[in-house]
Amino acid sequence: MMKSPALMYAYAAFLIVMSVGASVYSGFASFTTWIPAIMAVPMILFGFMGSMIDRKYVLGMIGIHAGLVFPLLYALMFGRLTWVQFTEEESDYRLILFGTLLAGSLIAFVLILLKRPKPEKRG
């Protein structure tokens, strides 16, 4: 299984793919469909920082922990957006989009949590 920085990169790729898919599906009607792709930028940065844990311990630990927290924060936001779409009378593709982003964020959080460096491997 992948290490946590690689999982962060994979999660960032997931956000970008979902963003591009939503943009194409909506006919490029709204700039807001690109927000998940923008949200991928910190995950790429945190993955890079996390991969430096062997050389720069503090920077690596910041990257690992921030990369662990952000998918959870994203999941909370996508959960709220999914609920709003679910309770609307006429929901559209955004219900599936937000629901998928919610599930992907929760999966990313759990996988990164499970694959973070063990205490004896740190530093």
Summary of the structure (lengths in Angstrom):
residues: 123
radius of gyration: 15.8
end to end distance: 21.2
largest distance: 53.4
contacts: 367
relative contact order: 0.17
helix: 81%
strand: 0%
